């Protein structure tokens, strides 16, 4: 399988999952679960890092 697309720099903070829905445990007036969406602070919900050409090897 040829790979024409270069590997994208996936955010190491969220591992490519920038938004996470968290159940608060409370329910709304309609009986639905109240959820909040948390964004990754490192990539701001993009899932990818915007590093320069020089990648930092940890
Ligand atoms: Zn992230």
PDB file of the backbone (N, CA, C, O) and the ligand in Angstrom, with CONECT records:
HET     ZN  A 101       1
ATOM      1  N   UNK A   1       0.838  -1.200   0.000  1.00  0.00           N
ATOM      2  CA  UNK A   1       0.000   0.000   0.000  1.00  0.00           C
ATOM      3  C   UNK A   1       0.873   1.249   0.000  1.00  0.00           C
ATOM      4  O   UNK A   1       1.527   1.552   0.997  1.00  0.00           O
ATOM      5  N   UNK A   2       0.883   1.950  -1.081  1.00  0.00           N
ATOM      6  CA  UNK A   2       1.739   3.144  -1.133  1.00  0.00           C
ATOM      7  C   UNK A   2       1.221   4.264  -0.254  1.00  0.00           C
ATOM      8  O   UNK A   2       0.018   4.504  -0.151  1.00  0.00           O
ATOM      9  N   UNK A   3       2.138   4.920   0.357  1.00  0.00           N
ATOM     10  CA  UNK A   3       1.755   6.025   1.229  1.00  0.00           C
ATOM     11  C   UNK A   3       2.204   7.328   0.589  1.00  0.00           C
ATOM     12  O   UNK A   3       3.385   7.676   0.589  1.00  0.00           O
ATOM     13  N   UNK A   4       1.235   8.029   0.051  1.00  0.00           N
ATOM     14  CA  UNK A   4       1.547   9.287  -0.600  1.00  0.00           C
ATOM     15  C   UNK A   4       1.475  10.468   0.355  1.00  0.00           C
ATOM     16  O   UNK A   4       2.098  11.509   0.144  1.00  0.00           O
ATOM     17  N   UNK A   5       0.699  10.274   1.404  1.00  0.00           N
ATOM     18  CA  UNK A   5       0.550  11.375   2.350  1.00  0.00           C
ATOM     19  C   UNK A   5       1.634  11.303   3.409  1.00  0.00           C
ATOM     20  O   UNK A   5       1.873  10.249   3.997  1.00  0.00           O
ATOM     21  N   UNK A   6       2.273  12.405   3.641  1.00  0.00           N
ATOM     22  CA  UNK A   6       3.286  12.423   4.700  1.00  0.00           C
ATOM     23  C   UNK A   6       2.626  12.298   6.059  1.00  0.00           C
ATOM     24  O   UNK A   6       1.484  12.718   6.246  1.00  0.00           O
ATOM     25  N   UNK A   7       3.339  11.725   6.995  1.00  0.00           N
ATOM     26  CA  UNK A   7       2.773  11.573   8.335  1.00  0.00           C
ATOM     27  C   UNK A   7       2.517  12.920   8.996  1.00  0.00           C
ATOM     28  O   UNK A   7       3.391  13.785   9.054  1.00  0.00           O
ATOM     29  N   UNK A   8       1.324  13.067   9.480  1.00  0.00           N
ATOM     30  CA  UNK A   8       1.006  14.323  10.142  1.00  0.00           C
ATOM     31  C   UNK A   8       1.522  14.315  11.571  1.00  0.00           C
ATOM     32  O   UNK A   8       1.525  13.287  12.248  1.00  0.00           O
ATOM     33  N   UNK A   9       1.947  15.464  12.001  1.00  0.00           N
ATOM     34  CA  UNK A   9       2.404  15.565  13.383  1.00  0.00           C
ATOM     35  C   UNK A   9       1.226  15.542  14.349  1.00  0.00           C
ATOM     36  O   UNK A   9       0.591  16.560  14.625  1.00  0.00           O
ATOM     37  N   UNK A  10       0.967  14.370  14.836  1.00  0.00           N
ATOM     38  CA  UNK A  10      -0.143  14.240  15.785  1.00  0.00           C
ATOM     39  C   UNK A  10       0.276  14.805  17.131  1.00  0.00           C
ATOM     40  O   UNK A  10       1.385  14.581  17.616  1.00  0.00           O
ATOM     41  N   UNK A  11      -0.646  15.539  17.707  1.00  0.00           N
ATOM     42  CA  UNK A  11      -0.386  16.155  18.998  1.00  0.00           C
ATOM     43  C   UNK A  11      -0.081  15.088  20.043  1.00  0.00           C
ATOM     44  O   UNK A  11      -0.872  14.172  20.268  1.00  0.00           O
ATOM     45  N   UNK A  12       1.055  15.222  20.663  1.00  0.00           N
ATOM     46  CA  UNK A  12       1.451  14.252  21.667  1.00  0.00           C
ATOM     47  C   UNK A  12       0.719  14.423  22.979  1.00  0.00           C
ATOM     48  O   UNK A  12       0.744  13.551  23.848  1.00  0.00           O
ATOM     49  N   UNK A  13       0.068  15.563  23.105  1.00  0.00           N
ATOM     50  CA  UNK A  13      -0.639  15.833  24.352  1.00  0.00           C
ATOM     51  C   UNK A  13      -1.937  15.047  24.415  1.00  0.00           C
ATOM     52  O   UNK A  13      -2.295  14.489  25.452  1.00  0.00           O
ATOM     53  N   UNK A  14      -2.630  15.014  23.299  1.00  0.00           N
ATOM     54  CA  UNK A  14      -3.929  14.332  23.286  1.00  0.00           C
ATOM     55  C   UNK A  14      -3.901  13.089  22.414  1.00  0.00           C
ATOM     56  O   UNK A  14      -4.892  12.364  22.329  1.00  0.00           O
ATOM     57  N   UNK A  15      -2.772  12.842  21.766  1.00  0.00           N
ATOM     58  CA  UNK A  15      -2.599  11.658  20.945  1.00  0.00           C
ATOM     59  C   UNK A  15      -3.582  11.617  19.782  1.00  0.00           C
ATOM     60  O   UNK A  15      -4.017  10.546  19.357  1.00  0.00           O
ATOM     61  N   UNK A  16      -3.919  12.773  19.286  1.00  0.00           N
ATOM     62  CA  UNK A  16      -4.790  12.823  18.117  1.00  0.00           C
ATOM     63  C   UNK A  16      -6.266  12.888  18.453  1.00  0.00           C
ATOM     64  O   UNK A  16      -7.111  12.863  17.558  1.00  0.00           O
ATOM     65  N   UNK A  17      -6.581  12.970  19.728  1.00  0.00           N
ATOM     66  CA  UNK A  17      -7.982  13.090  20.129  1.00  0.00           C
ATOM     67  C   UNK A  17      -8.170  14.402  20.876  1.00  0.00           C
ATOM     68  O   UNK A  17      -8.176  14.433  22.107  1.00  0.00           O
ATOM     69  N   UNK A  18      -8.322  15.474  20.127  1.00  0.00           N
ATOM     70  CA  UNK A  18      -8.274  16.806  20.727  1.00  0.00           C
ATOM     71  C   UNK A  18      -9.507  17.154  21.563  1.00  0.00           C
ATOM     72  O   UNK A  18      -9.421  17.947  22.500  1.00  0.00           O
ATOM     73  N   UNK A  19     -10.620  16.575  21.233  1.00  0.00           N
ATOM     74  CA  UNK A  19     -11.825  16.905  21.989  1.00  0.00           C
ATOM     75  C   UNK A  19     -12.337  15.686  22.729  1.00  0.00           C
ATOM     76  O   UNK A  19     -12.441  14.592  22.174  1.00  0.00           O
ATOM     77  N   UNK A  20     -12.646  15.895  23.966  1.00  0.00           N
ATOM     78  CA  UNK A  20     -13.128  14.799  24.794  1.00  0.00           C
ATOM     79  C   UNK A  20     -14.434  15.226  25.446  1.00  0.00           C
ATOM     80  O   UNK A  20     -14.521  16.287  26.063  1.00  0.00           O
ATOM     81  N   UNK A  21     -15.431  14.393  25.300  1.00  0.00           N
ATOM     82  CA  UNK A  21     -16.713  14.682  25.933  1.00  0.00           C
ATOM     83  C   UNK A  21     -16.754  14.035  27.309  1.00  0.00           C
ATOM     84  O   UNK A  21     -16.569  12.827  27.456  1.00  0.00           O
ATOM     85  N   UNK A  22     -16.995  14.852  28.286  1.00  0.00           N
ATOM     86  CA  UNK A  22     -16.978  14.370  29.659  1.00  0.00           C
ATOM     87  C   UNK A  22     -18.389  14.440  30.237  1.00  0.00           C
ATOM     88  O   UNK A  22     -19.064  15.466  30.153  1.00  0.00           O
ATOM     89  N   UNK A  23     -18.806  13.347  30.813  1.00  0.00           N
ATOM     90  CA  UNK A  23     -20.108  13.337  31.467  1.00  0.00           C
ATOM     91  C   UNK A  23     -19.950  13.875  32.880  1.00  0.00           C
ATOM     92  O   UNK A  23     -19.125  13.397  33.659  1.00  0.00           O
ATOM     93  N   UNK A  24     -20.738  14.856  33.184  1.00  0.00           N
ATOM     94  CA  UNK A  24     -20.596  15.488  34.494  1.00  0.00           C
ATOM     95  C   UNK A  24     -21.305  14.702  35.581  1.00  0.00           C
ATOM     96  O   UNK A  24     -21.038  14.894  36.768  1.00  0.00           O
ATOM     97  N   UNK A  25     -22.203  13.825  35.182  1.00  0.00           N
ATOM     98  CA  UNK A  25     -22.959  13.066  36.168  1.00  0.00           C
ATOM     99  C   UNK A  25     -24.295  13.718  36.489  1.00  0.00           C
ATOM    100  O   UNK A  25     -25.152  13.130  37.149  1.00  0.00           O
ATOM    101  N   UNK A  26     -24.453  14.935  36.010  1.00  0.00           N
ATOM    102  CA  UNK A  26     -25.719  15.620  36.215  1.00  0.00           C
ATOM    103  C   UNK A  26     -26.611  15.409  35.003  1.00  0.00           C
ATOM    104  O   UNK A  26     -26.136  15.057  33.924  1.00  0.00           O
ATOM    105  N   UNK A  27     -27.867  15.622  35.184  1.00  0.00           N
ATOM    106  CA  UNK A  27     -28.794  15.503  34.063  1.00  0.00           C
ATOM    107  C   UNK A  27     -29.497  16.831  33.846  1.00  0.00           C
ATOM    108  O   UNK A  27     -29.713  17.612  34.774  1.00  0.00           O
ATOM    109  N   UNK A  28     -29.838  17.054  32.612  1.00  0.00           N
ATOM    110  CA  UNK A  28     -30.538  18.285  32.281  1.00  0.00           C
ATOM    111  C   UNK A  28     -32.012  18.153  32.641  1.00  0.00           C
ATOM    112  O   UNK A  28     -32.457  17.107  33.113  1.00  0.00           O
ATOM    113  N   UNK A  29     -32.744  19.201  32.417  1.00  0.00           N
ATOM    114  CA  UNK A  29     -34.170  19.184  32.736  1.00  0.00           C
ATOM    115  C   UNK A  29     -34.917  18.200  31.856  1.00  0.00           C
ATOM    116  O   UNK A  29     -35.993  17.724  32.218  1.00  0.00           O
ATOM    117  N   UNK A  30     -34.342  17.896  30.698  1.00  0.00           N
ATOM    118  CA  UNK A  30     -34.979  16.954  29.789  1.00  0.00           C
ATOM    119  C   UNK A  30     -34.549  15.515  30.052  1.00  0.00           C
ATOM    120  O   UNK A  30     -34.963  14.593  29.349  1.00  0.00           O
ATOM    121  N   UNK A  31     -33.737  15.339  31.042  1.00  0.00           N
ATOM    122  CA  UNK A  31     -33.335  13.983  31.400  1.00  0.00           C
ATOM    123  C   UNK A  31     -32.113  13.499  30.669  1.00  0.00           C
ATOM    124  O   UNK A  31     -31.726  12.337  30.790  1.00  0.00           O
ATOM    125  N   UNK A  32     -31.498  14.391  29.903  1.00  0.00           N
ATOM    126  CA  UNK A  32     -30.302  13.979  29.185  1.00  0.00           C
ATOM    127  C   UNK A  32     -29.074  14.191  30.055  1.00  0.00           C
ATOM    128  O   UNK A  32     -29.054  15.018  30.966  1.00  0.00           O
ATOM    129  N   UNK A  33     -28.084  13.435  29.746  1.00  0.00           N
ATOM    130  CA  UNK A  33     -26.851  13.582  30.511  1.00  0.00           C
ATOM    131  C   UNK A  33     -26.165  14.887  30.141  1.00  0.00           C
ATOM    132  O   UNK A  33     -26.033  15.248  28.972  1.00  0.00           O
ATOM    133  N   UNK A  34     -25.752  15.547  31.149  1.00  0.00           N
ATOM    134  CA  UNK A  34     -25.074  16.811  30.920  1.00  0.00           C
ATOM    135  C   UNK A  34     -23.604  16.534  30.644  1.00  0.00           C
ATOM    136  O   UNK A  34     -22.904  15.920  31.450  1.00  0.00           O
ATOM    137  N   UNK A  35     -23.164  16.993  29.509  1.00  0.00           N
ATOM    138  CA  UNK A  35     -21.782  16.735  29.139  1.00  0.00           C
ATOM    139  C   UNK A  35     -21.066  18.048  28.838  1.00  0.00           C
ATOM    140  O   UNK A  35     -21.669  19.042  28.435  1.00  0.00           O
ATOM    141  N   UNK A  36     -19.803  18.004  29.045  1.00  0.00           N
ATOM    142  CA  UNK A  36     -18.983  19.139  28.667  1.00  0.00           C
ATOM    143  C   UNK A  36     -17.909  18.650  27.714  1.00  0.00           C
ATOM    144  O   UNK A  36     -17.455  17.509  27.800  1.00  0.00           O
ATOM    145  N   UNK A  37     -17.520  19.503  26.830  1.00  0.00           N
ATOM    146  CA  UNK A  37     -16.494  19.136  25.868  1.00  0.00           C
ATOM    147  C   UNK A  37     -15.194  19.843  26.223  1.00  0.00           C
ATOM    148  O   UNK A  37     -15.130  21.068  26.325  1.00  0.00           O
ATOM    149  N   UNK A  38     -14.186  19.048  26.402  1.00  0.00           N
ATOM    150  CA  UNK A  38     -12.892  19.607  26.748  1.00  0.00           C
ATOM    151  C   UNK A  38     -11.981  19.584  25.531  1.00  0.00           C
ATOM    152  O   UNK A  38     -11.866  18.574  24.836  1.00  0.00           O
ATOM    153  N   UNK A  39     -11.358  20.682  25.298  1.00  0.00           N
ATOM    154  CA  UNK A  39     -10.408  20.756  24.190  1.00  0.00           C
ATOM    155  C   UNK A  39      -8.994  20.606  24.698  1.00  0.00           C
ATOM    156  O   UNK A  39      -8.650  21.020  25.805  1.00  0.00           O
ATOM    157  N   UNK A  40      -8.204  20.013  23.866  1.00  0.00           N
ATOM    158  CA  UNK A  40      -6.798  19.879  24.219  1.00  0.00           C
ATOM    159  C   UNK A  40      -6.151  21.261  24.232  1.00  0.00           C
ATOM    160  O   UNK A  40      -6.210  21.987  23.239  1.00  0.00           O
ATOM    161  N   UNK A  41      -5.538  21.622  25.349  1.00  0.00           N
ATOM    162  CA  UNK A  41      -4.928  22.942  25.433  1.00  0.00           C
ATOM    163  C   UNK A  41      -3.654  23.072  24.616  1.00  0.00           C
ATOM    164  O   UNK A  41      -3.215  24.180  24.306  1.00  0.00           O
ATOM    165  N   UNK A  42      -3.074  21.956  24.275  1.00  0.00           N
ATOM    166  CA  UNK A  42      -1.802  22.004  23.553  1.00  0.00           C
ATOM    167  C   UNK A  42      -2.004  22.317  22.078  1.00  0.00           C
ATOM    168  O   UNK A  42      -1.255  23.096  21.489  1.00  0.00           O
ATOM    169  N   UNK A  43      -3.023  21.704  21.489  1.00  0.00           N
ATOM    170  CA  UNK A  43      -3.227  21.893  20.048  1.00  0.00           C
ATOM    171  C   UNK A  43      -4.510  22.661  19.765  1.00  0.00           C
ATOM    172  O   UNK A  43      -4.851  22.910  18.608  1.00  0.00           O
ATOM    173  N   UNK A  44      -5.210  23.030  20.814  1.00  0.00           N
ATOM    174  CA  UNK A  44      -6.437  23.824  20.696  1.00  0.00           C
ATOM    175  C   UNK A  44      -7.489  23.123  19.843  1.00  0.00           C
ATOM    176  O   UNK A  44      -8.191  23.762  19.060  1.00  0.00           O
ATOM    177  N   UNK A  45      -7.589  21.840  19.995  1.00  0.00           N
ATOM    178  CA  UNK A  45      -8.658  21.102  19.328  1.00  0.00           C
ATOM    179  C   UNK A  45      -8.357  20.703  17.899  1.00  0.00           C
ATOM    180  O   UNK A  45      -9.235  20.208  17.193  1.00  0.00           O
ATOM    181  N   UNK A  46      -7.141  20.909  17.473  1.00  0.00           N
ATOM    182  CA  UNK A  46      -6.824  20.538  16.098  1.00  0.00           C
ATOM    183  C   UNK A  46      -6.330  19.094  16.001  1.00  0.00           C
ATOM    184  O   UNK A  46      -6.509  18.441  14.973  1.00  0.00           O
ATOM    185  N   UNK A  47      -5.723  18.612  17.050  1.00  0.00           N
ATOM    186  CA  UNK A  47      -5.219  17.244  17.035  1.00  0.00           C
ATOM    187  C   UNK A  47      -3.834  17.121  16.442  1.00  0.00           C
ATOM    188  O   UNK A  47      -3.236  16.045  16.426  1.00  0.00           O
ATOM    189  N   UNK A  48      -3.341  18.228  15.963  1.00  0.00           N
ATOM    190  CA  UNK A  48      -2.019  18.197  15.339  1.00  0.00           C
ATOM    191  C   UNK A  48      -1.167  19.320  15.911  1.00  0.00           C
ATOM    192  O   UNK A  48      -1.652  20.411  16.210  1.00  0.00           O
ATOM    193  N   UNK A  49       0.066  19.029  16.046  1.00  0.00           N
ATOM    194  CA  UNK A  49       0.973  20.034  16.549  1.00  0.00           C
ATOM    195  C   UNK A  49       1.451  20.912  15.398  1.00  0.00           C
ATOM    196  O   UNK A  49       1.551  20.471  14.253  1.00  0.00           O
ATOM    197  N   UNK A  50       1.730  22.111  15.721  1.00  0.00           N
ATOM    198  CA  UNK A  50       2.245  23.018  14.694  1.00  0.00           C
ATOM    199  C   UNK A  50       3.696  23.301  15.002  1.00  0.00           C
ATOM    200  O   UNK A  50       4.087  24.431  15.292  1.00  0.00           O
ATOM    201  N   UNK A  51       4.454  22.286  14.933  1.00  0.00           N
ATOM    202  CA  UNK A  51       5.865  22.444  15.219  1.00  0.00           C
ATOM    203  C   UNK A  51       6.586  22.968  13.985  1.00  0.00           C
ATOM    204  O   UNK A  51       6.078  22.883  12.867  1.00  0.00           O
ATOM    205  N   UNK A  52       7.716  23.483  14.196  1.00  0.00           N
ATOM    206  CA  UNK A  52       8.508  23.965  13.082  1.00  0.00           C
ATOM    207  C   UNK A  52       9.159  22.772  12.376  1.00  0.00           C
ATOM    208  O   UNK A  52       8.880  21.619  12.704  1.00  0.00           O
ATOM    209  N   UNK A  53       9.999  23.053  11.437  1.00  0.00           N
ATOM    210  CA  UNK A  53      10.631  21.980  10.680  1.00  0.00           C
ATOM    211  C   UNK A  53      11.548  21.144  11.564  1.00  0.00           C
ATOM    212  O   UNK A  53      11.819  19.979  11.273  1.00  0.00           O
ATOM    213  N   UNK A  54      12.015  21.748  12.634  1.00  0.00           N
ATOM    214  CA  UNK A  54      12.868  21.010  13.544  1.00  0.00           C
ATOM    215  C   UNK A  54      12.006  20.327  14.599  1.00  0.00           C
ATOM    216  O   UNK A  54      11.406  20.984  15.450  1.00  0.00           O
ATOM    217  N   UNK A  55      11.954  19.027  14.532  1.00  0.00           N
ATOM    218  CA  UNK A  55      11.184  18.293  15.508  1.00  0.00           C
ATOM    219  C   UNK A  55      12.037  18.055  16.749  1.00  0.00           C
ATOM    220  O   UNK A  55      13.216  17.710  16.668  1.00  0.00           O
ATOM    221  N   UNK A  56      11.416  18.246  17.867  1.00  0.00           N
ATOM    222  CA  UNK A  56      12.152  18.058  19.103  1.00  0.00           C
ATOM    223  C   UNK A  56      12.036  16.606  19.535  1.00  0.00           C
ATOM    224  O   UNK A  56      10.944  16.101  19.796  1.00  0.00           O
ATOM    225  N   UNK A  57      13.159  15.964  19.602  1.00  0.00           N
ATOM    226  CA  UNK A  57      13.157  14.577  20.045  1.00  0.00           C
ATOM    227  C   UNK A  57      13.328  14.528  21.549  1.00  0.00           C
ATOM    228  O   UNK A  57      14.365  14.913  22.088  1.00  0.00           O
ATOM    229  N   UNK A  58      12.323  14.062  22.195  1.00  0.00           N
ATOM    230  CA  UNK A  58      12.358  14.018  23.654  1.00  0.00           C
ATOM    231  C   UNK A  58      13.175  12.833  24.115  1.00  0.00           C
ATOM    232  O   UNK A  58      13.326  12.617  25.318  1.00  0.00           O
TER     233      UNK A  58
HETATM  234 ZN    ZN A 101      -3.684  18.019  21.482  1.00  0.00          ZN
END
